[in-house]
Amino acid sequence: MTTPTQTSASNRLGLDYRAEAARLGAPVVPITDAHSHINGAEAAKIYRIVARLYGIETTYSMTQLGDVEAVRGVLGDSVRFIAVPSYVDPDGGRAFKEGFLENIQAFHDKGSRMVKFWAAPRAKDYAKGFGDMSCFGLDGEWVQRAMGLGESLGMMFMTHIADPDTWFASKYTDAQWYGSKAAQYLPLERALDQRAVPWLAAHMGGWPEDLGFLDGLLSRHENLSLDTSATKWMVRELSKHPRGELVAFLEKWQGRILFGSDIVTTDDHLGDGTGHRDRGAQAASGAEAFDLYASRYWALRTLFESDYEGSSPIADPYLAMVEPGRFGEMDAPRLSGKNLPAGLLESIYHGAAAGLLGRWWVQHP
């Protein structure tokens, strides 16, 4: 490890992430990040530096439509875009109905071949605020319309279904409103049967805590793959699994597990030069933005490639949500490196994405 230099929520250990990238060295193959949110031309420039340092060759991004050309101008052919609604539209009801259909067409015209459907439990709160429950949920009328349009355009689907177990123990305690965690998967399984396109379920399908459940889900649906995005979540939960069990799961489903980070970039991260965090952003300067983005790749590569045993450099406030008397906002879980076999790393880092996303983009020009 390098000598600690500065601590923050993205760098509790004071790591020099440039030196750490050199210490890790090049990955076994160039990495495809199948799940990110790259926005802001200036933030994208910082992301580009981080990506090159950590061996990221291709990035699939849920960029806001208005930022697509600016981000493409920075990242060029190394970025591909995933269609999403306009999350910043003040008319949220329209943004997730007619506006989403318009966005899907516009993203397709700009080269996108994947649509993201956000169906997290808390989507019900947004739908209630809009006064229209058909905006969210994979069974919702407007979501079904969006799926039909995406399918007709030759687009595959990504979805976010469930949230961490820590959230169901703290945020989603009203089971009458949110439903159980298992109940979140009923509409997904129906959609997987009804829509034969390939699906990518974000965040290890929303249940990295339970590999047995994921094994059954993948067994039942040949058109489903998973990504490893949501770095804090993956570090916290995948570290808990015995290495042998995790390796056996990943090897059984080799080719259907893709690397993803869930890195979010925005020019808000660059602040105003005074250290002020605009609108609650996770960084307030270029240096802090660099650490924020680099920390995710450092943590995931360390988890997958090494036998590191120690604290994560990324603060995980979800620990305090469940055990506030034991943990504070700057505490972090243990990161237990799994030192995956080279062939498995090759598949997760590149092969699975090439076989699924790369092939789909080529087959649907």
C-alpha positions as CSV (number, residue, x, y, z in Angstrom):
1,M,0.0,0.0,0.0
2,T,1.0,3.6,-0.5
3,T,1.5,6.0,2.4
4,P,-1.9,7.5,3.3
5,T,-2.1,11.1,2.1
6,Q,-5.7,12.3,2.4
7,T,-8.9,10.8,3.8
8,S,-12.4,11.2,2.5
9,A,-15.5,9.0,2.1
10,S,-13.9,7.7,-1.1
11,N,-10.5,7.4,0.4
12,R,-10.7,6.5,4.1
13,L,-7.2,4.8,3.9
14,G,-5.5,7.8,2.3
15,L,-4.4,5.8,-0.7
16,D,-2.6,7.2,-3.7
17,Y,-4.9,5.8,-6.4
18,R,-2.5,6.5,-9.2
19,A,0.2,4.5,-7.4
20,E,-2.3,1.8,-6.6
21,A,-3.2,1.4,-10.2
22,A,0.4,0.9,-11.1
23,R,0.7,-1.6,-8.2
24,L,-2.2,-3.6,-9.5
25,G,-0.8,-3.5,-13.0
26,A,-2.8,-4.1,-16.2
27,P,-5.8,-6.5,-15.8
28,V,-5.6,-9.9,-17.3
29,V,-7.6,-8.5,-20.3
30,P,-8.9,-4.9,-20.9
31,I,-12.0,-4.4,-18.9
32,T,-15.5,-3.6,-20.2
33,D,-17.6,-1.7,-17.6
34,A,-21.2,-2.7,-18.4
35,H,-22.8,-0.3,-15.9
36,S,-21.9,3.3,-15.3
37,H,-23.5,6.8,-15.4
38,I,-21.0,9.2,-17.1
39,N,-22.3,12.7,-17.3
40,G,-20.6,16.1,-17.7
41,A,-17.9,16.9,-20.1
42,E,-15.3,18.0,-17.5
43,A,-16.1,15.1,-15.2
44,A,-15.9,12.7,-18.2
45,K,-12.3,13.9,-18.7
46,I,-11.4,12.9,-15.2
47,Y,-13.2,9.6,-15.7
48,R,-11.2,9.0,-18.9
49,I,-7.9,9.3,-16.9
50,V,-9.2,6.9,-14.2
51,A,-10.4,4.4,-16.8
52,R,-7.1,4.3,-18.6
53,L,-5.2,3.9,-15.3
54,Y,-7.3,0.9,-14.2
55,G,-7.5,-0.8,-17.6
56,I,-11.1,0.0,-18.6
57,E,-11.3,-0.2,-22.4
58,T,-15.1,0.1,-23.0
59,T,-17.8,1.8,-20.9
60,Y,-21.6,1.3,-21.2
61,S,-23.2,4.4,-19.7
62,M,-26.6,5.6,-18.6
63,T,-25.8,9.1,-19.7
64,Q,-28.6,11.7,-19.7
65,L,-29.7,12.4,-23.3
66,G,-28.5,16.0,-23.2
67,D,-25.0,14.9,-22.2
68,V,-24.5,12.2,-24.8
69,E,-22.7,14.2,-27.4
70,A,-20.5,15.9,-24.8
71,V,-19.5,12.6,-23.2
72,R,-19.0,11.0,-26.6
73,G,-16.7,14.0,-27.5
74,V,-14.5,13.1,-24.6
75,L,-14.6,9.3,-24.6
76,G,-15.1,8.7,-28.3
77,D,-15.7,5.1,-29.4
78,S,-14.9,3.7,-26.0
79,V,-18.4,4.6,-24.7
80,R,-21.8,3.1,-25.6
81,F,-25.0,4.5,-24.3
82,I,-28.0,2.9,-22.5
83,A,-31.4,4.5,-22.9
84,V,-32.8,6.0,-19.8
85,P,-35.6,8.5,-18.9
86,S,-34.8,12.1,-18.2
87,Y,-34.3,12.0,-14.5
88,V,-33.7,15.8,-14.3
89,D,-37.0,16.7,-16.0
90,P,-39.1,18.7,-13.6
91,D,-42.2,17.1,-15.1
92,G,-41.4,13.6,-13.7
93,G,-44.8,12.2,-14.7
94,R,-44.2,12.9,-18.4
95,A,-40.6,12.0,-18.2
96,F,-41.4,8.4,-17.3
97,K,-44.3,8.1,-19.8
98,E,-44.4,9.9,-23.2
99,G,-41.0,11.4,-22.5
100,F,-39.4,7.9,-21.9
101,L,-40.7,6.7,-25.2
102,E,-39.2,9.7,-26.9
103,N,-35.9,9.2,-25.2
104,I,-35.8,5.5,-26.2
105,Q,-36.2,6.5,-29.9
106,A,-33.6,9.3,-29.6
107,F,-31.1,7.1,-27.8
108,H,-31.6,4.4,-30.5
109,D,-31.0,7.0,-33.2
110,K,-27.7,7.9,-31.4
111,G,-26.6,4.2,-31.5
112,S,-28.0,2.8,-28.3
113,R,-29.1,-0.8,-28.3
114,M,-30.2,-1.2,-24.6
115,V,-33.0,0.3,-22.5
116,K,-32.7,0.5,-18.7
117,F,-35.9,-0.1,-16.6
118,W,-35.5,1.1,-13.0
119,A,-37.9,-1.0,-10.8
120,A,-36.4,-0.6,-7.4
121,P,-38.9,-0.8,-4.4
122,R,-38.7,3.0,-3.8
123,A,-40.0,3.6,-7.3
124,K,-43.4,3.2,-5.8
125,D,-42.7,6.4,-3.8
126,Y,-42.0,8.3,-7.0
127,A,-45.0,6.9,-8.7
128,K,-47.2,7.9,-5.8
129,G,-45.8,11.4,-6.1
130,F,-46.6,11.5,-9.8
131,G,-50.1,10.2,-9.0
132,D,-49.7,7.5,-11.6
133,M,-48.6,4.0,-10.5
134,S,-48.3,2.9,-14.2
135,C,-45.0,4.8,-14.5
136,F,-42.9,2.2,-12.6
137,G,-42.8,-1.5,-12.0
138,L,-42.2,-3.9,-14.8
139,D,-45.9,-4.7,-15.0
140,G,-46.8,-1.0,-15.3
141,E,-48.7,0.2,-18.4
142,W,-46.1,2.8,-19.5
143,V,-43.2,0.4,-18.8
144,Q,-44.8,-2.2,-20.9
145,R,-45.2,0.4,-23.7
146,A,-41.5,1.3,-23.4
147,M,-40.6,-2.4,-23.5
148,G,-42.6,-2.9,-26.7
149,L,-41.0,0.1,-28.3
150,G,-37.5,-1.0,-27.3
151,E,-38.1,-4.6,-28.5
152,S,-39.4,-3.3,-31.9
153,L,-36.2,-1.2,-32.3
154,G,-33.9,-4.2,-31.6
155,M,-32.9,-3.1,-28.2
156,M,-32.0,-5.4,-25.2
157,F,-33.0,-4.6,-21.6
158,M,-31.3,-3.8,-18.3
159,T,-33.1,-3.6,-15.0
160,H,-32.6,-2.7,-11.4
161,I,-35.0,-4.8,-9.3
162,A,-34.2,-5.0,-5.6
163,D,-32.0,-3.1,-3.2
164,P,-29.7,-4.3,-0.5
165,D,-30.8,-6.4,2.5
166,T,-29.7,-3.5,4.7
167,W,-32.4,-1.4,3.0
168,F,-35.1,-4.0,3.6
169,A,-34.0,-4.0,7.3
170,S,-34.2,-0.2,7.6
171,K,-35.8,1.7,4.7
172,Y,-38.4,-0.8,3.5
173,T,-39.9,-1.9,6.8
174,D,-43.4,-1.2,5.6
175,A,-43.8,-4.5,3.8
176,Q,-47.5,-3.8,3.0
177,W,-46.3,-0.9,0.8
178,Y,-42.9,-2.1,-0.5
179,G,-43.4,-5.9,-0.4
180,S,-40.8,-8.4,0.6
181,K,-37.5,-8.7,-1.2
182,A,-38.6,-12.0,-2.8
183,A,-41.8,-10.3,-4.1
184,Q,-39.7,-7.9,-6.2
185,Y,-38.8,-10.7,-8.5
186,L,-42.3,-11.9,-9.5
187,P,-42.7,-9.2,-12.2
188,L,-39.2,-9.7,-13.4
189,E,-39.7,-13.4,-13.9
190,R,-42.9,-12.7,-15.8
191,A,-41.1,-10.1,-18.0
192,L,-38.2,-12.5,-18.7
193,D,-40.7,-15.1,-20.0
194,Q,-42.8,-12.5,-22.0
195,R,-39.9,-10.6,-23.5
196,A,-37.4,-12.9,-25.2
197,V,-34.6,-10.3,-25.7
198,P,-31.5,-10.5,-23.5
199,W,-31.8,-9.0,-20.1
200,L,-29.0,-7.7,-17.8
201,A,-30.0,-7.4,-14.1
202,A,-27.9,-4.8,-12.4
203,H,-26.1,-5.2,-9.0
204,M,-25.8,-9.0,-9.2
205,G,-29.5,-9.2,-9.9
206,G,-30.2,-7.2,-6.7
207,W,-29.4,-10.1,-4.4
208,P,-25.6,-10.6,-4.0
209,E,-26.4,-11.7,-0.4
210,D,-28.0,-14.9,-1.7
211,L,-26.1,-16.8,-4.3
212,G,-28.6,-19.7,-4.1
213,F,-31.4,-17.5,-5.1
214,L,-29.4,-16.1,-8.0
215,D,-28.5,-19.6,-9.1
216,G,-32.2,-20.5,-9.3
217,L,-33.0,-17.3,-11.2
218,L,-30.3,-17.9,-13.8
219,S,-31.4,-21.5,-14.1
220,R,-35.0,-20.6,-14.9
221,H,-34.2,-17.8,-17.4
222,E,-31.6,-18.4,-20.2
223,N,-32.0,-14.8,-21.4
224,L,-30.8,-13.3,-18.1
225,S,-27.3,-12.1,-17.2
226,L,-26.0,-10.2,-14.2
227,D,-23.5,-7.4,-13.6
228,T,-21.3,-6.6,-10.6
229,S,-22.2,-2.9,-10.3
230,A,-22.8,-0.9,-7.1
231,T,-19.3,-1.2,-5.7
232,K,-20.1,-0.6,-2.0
233,W,-22.8,-3.2,-2.1
234,M,-20.6,-5.8,-3.9
235,V,-17.7,-5.2,-1.5
236,R,-19.9,-5.5,1.5
237,E,-21.7,-8.7,0.5
238,L,-19.4,-10.6,-1.9
239,S,-16.6,-10.3,0.6
240,K,-18.8,-12.3,3.1
241,H,-19.1,-15.4,0.8
242,P,-16.4,-18.1,1.2
243,R,-14.1,-18.0,-1.7
244,G,-14.9,-21.5,-2.8
245,E,-18.6,-20.8,-2.9
246,L,-18.3,-17.6,-4.9
247,V,-15.8,-19.1,-7.4
248,A,-18.1,-22.1,-7.9
249,F,-21.1,-19.8,-8.6
250,L,-19.1,-17.6,-10.9
251,E,-17.7,-20.6,-12.8
252,K,-21.1,-22.2,-13.2
253,W,-22.5,-19.0,-14.7
254,Q,-19.4,-18.0,-16.6
255,G,-20.4,-15.9,-19.6
256,R,-23.4,-14.5,-17.8
257,I,-21.7,-12.4,-15.2
258,L,-20.4,-9.0,-16.4
259,F,-18.2,-6.5,-14.7
260,G,-19.9,-3.2,-13.8
261,S,-19.0,-0.4,-11.4
262,D,-22.1,1.9,-11.2
263,I,-19.7,4.9,-11.2
264,V,-21.6,8.2,-11.5
265,T,-19.9,11.2,-12.8
266,T,-21.2,14.8,-13.0
267,D,-19.7,18.2,-13.3
268,D,-21.3,18.9,-9.9
269,H,-18.4,16.9,-8.5
270,L,-16.0,19.6,-9.5
271,G,-17.5,22.1,-7.1
272,D,-16.9,25.8,-7.2
273,G,-13.2,25.7,-6.1
274,T,-14.0,26.5,-2.5
275,G,-14.7,22.9,-1.3
276,H,-18.5,23.4,-1.4
277,R,-20.4,20.3,-2.4
278,D,-23.1,21.4,-4.8
279,R,-26.4,19.7,-4.2
280,G,-24.9,17.1,-1.9
281,A,-22.4,15.9,-4.5
282,Q,-19.9,13.3,-3.3
283,A,-16.9,15.4,-4.4
284,A,-16.1,19.1,-4.5
285,S,-13.0,19.3,-6.7
286,G,-11.2,17.5,-9.5
287,A,-8.9,15.7,-7.0
288,E,-11.9,14.5,-5.0
289,A,-13.7,13.4,-8.2
290,F,-10.6,11.4,-9.2
291,D,-10.6,9.6,-5.9
292,L,-14.3,9.0,-6.1
293,Y,-14.1,7.3,-9.5
294,A,-10.8,5.5,-8.9
295,S,-12.0,4.1,-5.6
296,R,-14.6,2.0,-7.3
297,Y,-12.2,0.4,-9.7
298,W,-9.6,-0.1,-7.0
299,A,-12.1,-1.8,-4.8
300,L,-13.6,-4.1,-7.5
301,R,-10.2,-5.1,-8.9
302,T,-8.8,-5.7,-5.4
303,L,-11.9,-7.8,-4.6
304,F,-11.6,-9.9,-7.7
305,E,-7.9,-10.1,-8.3
306,S,-6.1,-10.2,-4.9
307,D,-6.1,-11.9,-1.5
308,Y,-6.3,-8.5,0.3
309,E,-7.9,-8.7,3.7
310,G,-8.7,-5.4,5.3
311,S,-11.0,-2.4,5.5
312,S,-12.6,-1.0,2.4
313,P,-11.3,2.5,1.5
314,I,-14.9,3.5,0.7
315,A,-17.2,4.7,3.5
316,D,-20.4,2.6,3.6
317,P,-23.2,4.5,5.4
318,Y,-25.6,1.6,5.0
319,L,-23.9,-0.1,7.9
320,A,-25.0,2.6,10.2
321,M,-28.6,2.4,8.8
322,V,-28.9,-1.1,10.3
323,E,-26.6,-0.8,13.4
324,P,-26.3,2.9,14.3
325,G,-24.9,2.2,17.7
326,R,-22.0,0.2,16.1
327,F,-21.2,2.1,13.0
328,G,-20.8,5.7,11.9
329,E,-21.1,7.4,8.5
330,M,-17.4,7.0,7.8
331,D,-17.1,3.3,8.7
332,A,-16.6,0.6,6.1
333,P,-17.0,-3.2,5.8
334,R,-14.2,-5.7,5.5
335,L,-12.9,-6.2,1.9
336,S,-12.0,-9.9,1.4
337,G,-10.1,-10.4,-1.8
338,K,-11.2,-13.6,-3.7
339,N,-8.2,-13.9,-6.1
340,L,-10.3,-15.3,-8.9
341,P,-8.7,-17.6,-11.5
342,A,-7.4,-15.9,-14.6
343,G,-9.9,-17.6,-16.9
344,L,-12.8,-16.4,-14.8
345,L,-11.4,-12.9,-14.7
346,E,-11.1,-12.9,-18.4
347,S,-14.8,-13.8,-18.7
348,I,-16.1,-11.3,-16.1
349,Y,-13.8,-8.5,-17.4
350,H,-14.3,-8.9,-21.1
351,G,-15.6,-12.1,-22.5
352,A,-19.1,-12.1,-21.1
353,A,-19.7,-8.5,-22.2
354,A,-18.3,-9.2,-25.7
355,G,-20.5,-12.2,-26.1
356,L,-23.7,-10.4,-24.9
357,L,-23.4,-6.6,-25.4
358,G,-20.8,-6.5,-28.1
359,R,-22.6,-9.2,-30.2
360,W,-26.0,-7.5,-29.7
361,W,-24.7,-4.1,-30.9
362,V,-23.2,-5.8,-34.0
363,Q,-26.3,-7.8,-34.8
364,H,-28.5,-4.8,-34.4
365,P,-26.8,-2.0,-36.3
